[in-house]
Structures are given as structure tokens and as C-alpha cells.
Amino acid sequence: MGGRHTLIGDMLLAATLLTAVAVVGVGMVAFTHQQTAEPIEARRQEQTLRQLNAVLPPQRYTNNPAADTKEVRDPRLGTDGPVTAYRARRHGEPEAVVLTVIAPDGYSGPIELLVAINMDGNLAGVRVVEHRETPGLGDAIEAQRSDWIEGFQGRSLDDPPEEEWTVQRDGGAFDQFTGATITPRAVVRAVARALDFYEDEAEMLFDTRREDN
């Protein structure tokens, strides 16, 4: 009997020790997460701000647009999923919005864009965030490769007219690349759709839409 009691006691002790180790482990994981979550989020926001500053100079806003965001859904933005809108404000007043937009019909797959739109509906800038277009041809959409992407700055739905929001080969106002038409066509049309979305939803983006009485 004594041996049996000793065995049961050992098992209880082992179970107690395992429970204590588990509790300590969970506590350490929670503590580590608490200590690292804030710096990770800060680095994420810094990286996002660097991208945003490429299309919207920091002197244009006094808030932190990387933290002042709104999730929106609209097929005109190139996806059925949620899209992040980064809101820039100057002394509390809406200044511009930067939309994450997808051009789904690139030559080698979707092209991810940042499209910055001023409050008056004019483009502040456009940049390519990610793509898989052909090096030496389609990658001219990158600002580091050519100045083609700069041609959107200052444009609006009225400049050029709606029917000219495509490449010159299609009768539009925008240059295509030698040997690569599909890529710039996809980007131009994606930017036009983003402007169309903004025209309809500017008040919603800044939560200034008033309900009808």
C-alpha cells in the first residue's frame, strides 16, 4: 500500500509541476507579446508612412495617416475584400486620402498600387507597391525604373476626359511602353476606377456624410 501511495503522490507532484510550468510558460508568452507588440506596430506604421510619403509629402498633413485608417469595400478598388484607406488631415481638416488599389489585369498578375487623391478629386500621386510584371518591359511602372508613374500627378476624372483614361493605343491619353501595353493599360484603368470610387464616397471616407432627415 505504501508503494501505491508513493506512486500516486509522485503522479500528483508531477501533474502539479507540469501545471505550474504551463502557467509560467503562458505568462511568459503573454508578457513577451505585450512587450513586443507595441514596437512591432510602431515599425509597421513607420514602414507604411514611408510608402505614403512617396505619394503624399509629409508637409501635407499633421496627423499620422498610417494610424488614421478606414476599411472600405468596393469592386472598383480591384478586389472584393477590404481595402485600407489612409486619411491625411491638416490641423484636423481632411486633406487627402491614400487608397490601396489593385489592378487585377496586369500582364503577369495583379498589380498593387497606392493612389493618393486630394480633397478636390485631383491625384496627388500614384506608386506601385507590388507587381510581377516582366523585368525590362512592364516594370517601367516602377518609379525607380522610369518617370511614367509621375504622369498621374494632378490628373482627375475630367483631365483627361473619361473616354481617354487608357493608353494611347486604345485612343487614350497615357503612354504605353515599347513592347508592353497590357501593364500600363491595367494601371491607368485601376487609377481611373479609384477616382470614380472617390468621387462617390469622399464623404464616407472621412466620416462626414450626413444622414437625411
Contacts in CASP RR format, 6 or more apart in sequence:
PFRMAT RR
TARGET T0000
AUTHOR 0000-0000-0000
METHOD contacts of the structure
MODEL  1
MGGRHTLIGDMLLAATLLTAVAVVGVGMVAFTHQQTAEPIEARRQEQTLR
QLNAVLPPQRYTNNPAADTKEVRDPRLGTDGPVTAYRARRHGEPEAVVLT
VIAPDGYSGPIELLVAINMDGNLAGVRVVEHRETPGLGDAIEAQRSDWIE
GFQGRSLDDPPEEEWTVQRDGGAFDQFTGATITPRAVVRAVARALDFYED
EAEMLFDTRREDN
45 64 0 8 1.000
45 66 0 8 1.000
45 67 0 8 1.000
46 66 0 8 1.000
48 66 0 8 1.000
48 86 0 8 1.000
49 58 0 8 1.000
49 64 0 8 1.000
49 65 0 8 1.000
49 66 0 8 1.000
51 114 0 8 1.000
51 127 0 8 1.000
51 129 0 8 1.000
52 65 0 8 1.000
52 66 0 8 1.000
52 86 0 8 1.000
52 88 0 8 1.000
52 98 0 8 1.000
52 114 0 8 1.000
52 116 0 8 1.000
54 114 0 8 1.000
54 127 0 8 1.000
54 143 0 8 1.000
55 98 0 8 1.000
55 114 0 8 1.000
55 115 0 8 1.000
55 116 0 8 1.000
55 124 0 8 1.000
55 125 0 8 1.000
55 126 0 8 1.000
55 127 0 8 1.000
56 65 0 8 1.000
56 88 0 8 1.000
56 96 0 8 1.000
56 98 0 8 1.000
56 116 0 8 1.000
56 124 0 8 1.000
56 125 0 8 1.000
60 88 0 8 1.000
60 90 0 8 1.000
60 95 0 8 1.000
60 96 0 8 1.000
60 124 0 8 1.000
61 88 0 8 1.000
61 89 0 8 1.000
61 90 0 8 1.000
61 95 0 8 1.000
61 96 0 8 1.000
62 89 0 8 1.000
62 90 0 8 1.000
62 91 0 8 1.000
62 92 0 8 1.000
63 87 0 8 1.000
63 88 0 8 1.000
63 89 0 8 1.000
63 90 0 8 1.000
63 92 0 8 1.000
65 86 0 8 1.000
65 87 0 8 1.000
65 88 0 8 1.000
65 89 0 8 1.000
65 98 0 8 1.000
66 86 0 8 1.000
68 86 0 8 1.000
68 87 0 8 1.000
68 88 0 8 1.000
68 89 0 8 1.000
69 84 0 8 1.000
69 85 0 8 1.000
69 86 0 8 1.000
69 87 0 8 1.000
70 84 0 8 1.000
70 85 0 8 1.000
70 87 0 8 1.000
70 205 0 8 1.000
70 207 0 8 1.000
71 82 0 8 1.000
71 83 0 8 1.000
71 84 0 8 1.000
71 85 0 8 1.000
72 82 0 8 1.000
72 83 0 8 1.000
72 85 0 8 1.000
72 201 0 8 1.000
72 204 0 8 1.000
72 205 0 8 1.000
73 80 0 8 1.000
73 81 0 8 1.000
73 82 0 8 1.000
73 83 0 8 1.000
74 83 0 8 1.000
74 197 0 8 1.000
74 201 0 8 1.000
76 193 0 8 1.000
76 194 0 8 1.000
76 196 0 8 1.000
76 197 0 8 1.000
77 83 0 8 1.000
77 99 0 8 1.000
77 100 0 8 1.000
77 101 0 8 1.000
77 102 0 8 1.000
77 193 0 8 1.000
77 194 0 8 1.000
77 197 0 8 1.000
78 101 0 8 1.000
78 102 0 8 1.000
78 103 0 8 1.000
78 104 0 8 1.000
78 190 0 8 1.000
78 193 0 8 1.000
79 102 0 8 1.000
79 104 0 8 1.000
83 99 0 8 1.000
83 100 0 8 1.000
83 101 0 8 1.000
84 99 0 8 1.000
84 100 0 8 1.000
85 97 0 8 1.000
85 98 0 8 1.000
85 99 0 8 1.000
85 100 0 8 1.000
85 205 0 8 1.000
86 97 0 8 1.000
86 98 0 8 1.000
86 99 0 8 1.000
87 94 0 8 1.000
87 97 0 8 1.000
87 205 0 8 1.000
87 206 0 8 1.000
88 94 0 8 1.000
88 95 0 8 1.000
88 96 0 8 1.000
88 97 0 8 1.000
88 98 0 8 1.000
89 95 0 8 1.000
94 119 0 8 1.000
94 206 0 8 1.000
94 208 0 8 1.000
95 118 0 8 1.000
95 119 0 8 1.000
96 116 0 8 1.000
96 117 0 8 1.000
96 118 0 8 1.000
96 119 0 8 1.000
96 124 0 8 1.000
97 116 0 8 1.000
97 117 0 8 1.000
97 198 0 8 1.000
97 202 0 8 1.000
97 205 0 8 1.000
97 206 0 8 1.000
98 114 0 8 1.000
98 115 0 8 1.000
98 116 0 8 1.000
98 117 0 8 1.000
99 114 0 8 1.000
99 115 0 8 1.000
99 116 0 8 1.000
99 117 0 8 1.000
99 194 0 8 1.000
99 197 0 8 1.000
99 198 0 8 1.000
100 112 0 8 1.000
100 113 0 8 1.000
100 114 0 8 1.000
100 129 0 8 1.000
101 112 0 8 1.000
101 113 0 8 1.000
101 114 0 8 1.000
101 115 0 8 1.000
101 190 0 8 1.000
101 191 0 8 1.000
101 193 0 8 1.000
101 194 0 8 1.000
102 110 0 8 1.000
102 111 0 8 1.000
102 112 0 8 1.000
102 113 0 8 1.000
102 190 0 8 1.000
103 110 0 8 1.000
103 111 0 8 1.000
103 112 0 8 1.000
103 113 0 8 1.000
103 186 0 8 1.000
103 187 0 8 1.000
103 189 0 8 1.000
103 190 0 8 1.000
104 110 0 8 1.000
104 186 0 8 1.000
104 190 0 8 1.000
105 182 0 8 1.000
105 185 0 8 1.000
105 186 0 8 1.000
105 189 0 8 1.000
106 131 0 8 1.000
106 133 0 8 1.000
106 182 0 8 1.000
106 183 0 8 1.000
106 186 0 8 1.000
107 133 0 8 1.000
107 134 0 8 1.000
107 138 0 8 1.000
107 180 0 8 1.000
107 182 0 8 1.000
107 183 0 8 1.000
107 186 0 8 1.000
108 131 0 8 1.000
108 132 0 8 1.000
108 133 0 8 1.000
108 134 0 8 1.000
109 131 0 8 1.000
109 132 0 8 1.000
109 133 0 8 1.000
110 131 0 8 1.000
111 128 0 8 1.000
111 130 0 8 1.000
111 131 0 8 1.000
111 133 0 8 1.000
111 141 0 8 1.000
111 183 0 8 1.000
111 186 0 8 1.000
111 187 0 8 1.000
111 190 0 8 1.000
112 128 0 8 1.000
112 129 0 8 1.000
112 130 0 8 1.000
112 131 0 8 1.000
113 126 0 8 1.000
113 127 0 8 1.000
113 128 0 8 1.000
113 129 0 8 1.000
113 187 0 8 1.000
113 190 0 8 1.000
113 191 0 8 1.000
113 194 0 8 1.000
114 126 0 8 1.000
114 127 0 8 1.000
114 129 0 8 1.000
115 123 0 8 1.000
115 125 0 8 1.000
115 126 0 8 1.000
115 190 0 8 1.000
115 191 0 8 1.000
115 194 0 8 1.000
115 195 0 8 1.000
116 123 0 8 1.000
116 124 0 8 1.000
116 125 0 8 1.000
116 126 0 8 1.000
117 123 0 8 1.000
117 124 0 8 1.000
117 194 0 8 1.000
117 195 0 8 1.000
117 198 0 8 1.000
118 124 0 8 1.000
119 202 0 8 1.000
120 156 0 8 1.000
121 156 0 8 1.000
121 157 0 8 1.000
121 195 0 8 1.000
121 198 0 8 1.000
121 199 0 8 1.000
121 202 0 8 1.000
122 154 0 8 1.000
122 155 0 8 1.000
122 156 0 8 1.000
123 152 0 8 1.000
123 153 0 8 1.000
123 154 0 8 1.000
123 155 0 8 1.000
123 156 0 8 1.000
123 191 0 8 1.000
123 195 0 8 1.000
124 153 0 8 1.000
124 154 0 8 1.000
125 150 0 8 1.000
125 152 0 8 1.000
125 153 0 8 1.000
125 154 0 8 1.000
126 149 0 8 1.000
126 152 0 8 1.000
126 153 0 8 1.000
126 187 0 8 1.000
126 191 0 8 1.000
127 143 0 8 1.000
127 149 0 8 1.000
128 141 0 8 1.000
128 142 0 8 1.000
128 143 0 8 1.000
128 149 0 8 1.000
128 187 0 8 1.000
131 139 0 8 1.000
131 141 0 8 1.000
131 142 0 8 1.000
131 183 0 8 1.000
133 139 0 8 1.000
133 141 0 8 1.000
133 180 0 8 1.000
133 183 0 8 1.000
134 180 0 8 1.000
134 183 0 8 1.000
136 145 0 8 1.000
137 177 0 8 1.000
137 178 0 8 1.000
137 179 0 8 1.000
137 180 0 8 1.000
137 183 0 8 1.000
138 177 0 8 1.000
138 180 0 8 1.000
138 183 0 8 1.000
138 184 0 8 1.000
139 145 0 8 1.000
140 146 0 8 1.000
140 148 0 8 1.000
140 177 0 8 1.000
140 180 0 8 1.000
140 183 0 8 1.000
140 184 0 8 1.000
141 148 0 8 1.000
141 149 0 8 1.000
141 183 0 8 1.000
141 184 0 8 1.000
141 187 0 8 1.000
142 149 0 8 1.000
143 149 0 8 1.000
143 150 0 8 1.000
148 175 0 8 1.000
148 177 0 8 1.000
148 184 0 8 1.000
149 187 0 8 1.000
151 174 0 8 1.000
152 191 0 8 1.000
156 195 0 8 1.000
157 165 0 8 1.000
157 192 0 8 1.000
157 195 0 8 1.000
157 196 0 8 1.000
157 199 0 8 1.000
160 172 0 8 1.000
160 173 0 8 1.000
162 192 0 8 1.000
163 172 0 8 1.000
164 171 0 8 1.000
164 172 0 8 1.000
164 173 0 8 1.000
165 172 0 8 1.000
165 173 0 8 1.000
165 174 0 8 1.000
165 188 0 8 1.000
165 189 0 8 1.000
165 191 0 8 1.000
165 192 0 8 1.000
166 172 0 8 1.000
166 174 0 8 1.000
166 185 0 8 1.000
166 188 0 8 1.000
166 189 0 8 1.000
167 174 0 8 1.000
167 175 0 8 1.000
167 176 0 8 1.000
167 181 0 8 1.000
167 184 0 8 1.000
167 185 0 8 1.000
167 188 0 8 1.000
168 174 0 8 1.000
168 175 0 8 1.000
168 176 0 8 1.000
169 176 0 8 1.000
169 181 0 8 1.000
169 185 0 8 1.000
170 185 0 8 1.000
174 184 0 8 1.000
174 188 0 8 1.000
175 184 0 8 1.000
176 184 0 8 1.000
176 185 0 8 1.000
177 183 0 8 1.000
177 184 0 8 1.000
198 205 0 8 1.000
203 209 0 8 1.000
203 210 0 8 1.000
END
